């Protein structure tokens, strides 16, 4: 079975309507996770921690898709459903 690595990261955006970081050097790298469920838990914790700042956004990057772009995956496949 191949690993399905996920990167959780975020930071302050220039405007809440676009995904453009105010300062790329200040991006918060939460961490790399071995599955979507643990990445989602980390993403949710950071999103809730920064909920009072409308400019803060956190994202989950599907690193495993960069390694094997020919392999399609759906969100339900990520959760094991």
Buried (B, 14 or more C-beta within 10 A) or exposed (E): EEEBBBBBBBBBBEEEEEEEBEEEEEEEEBEBBEBBEBBBEBBEEBBEEBEEEEEBBBBBBBBBBEEEEEEEEEEEEBEEE
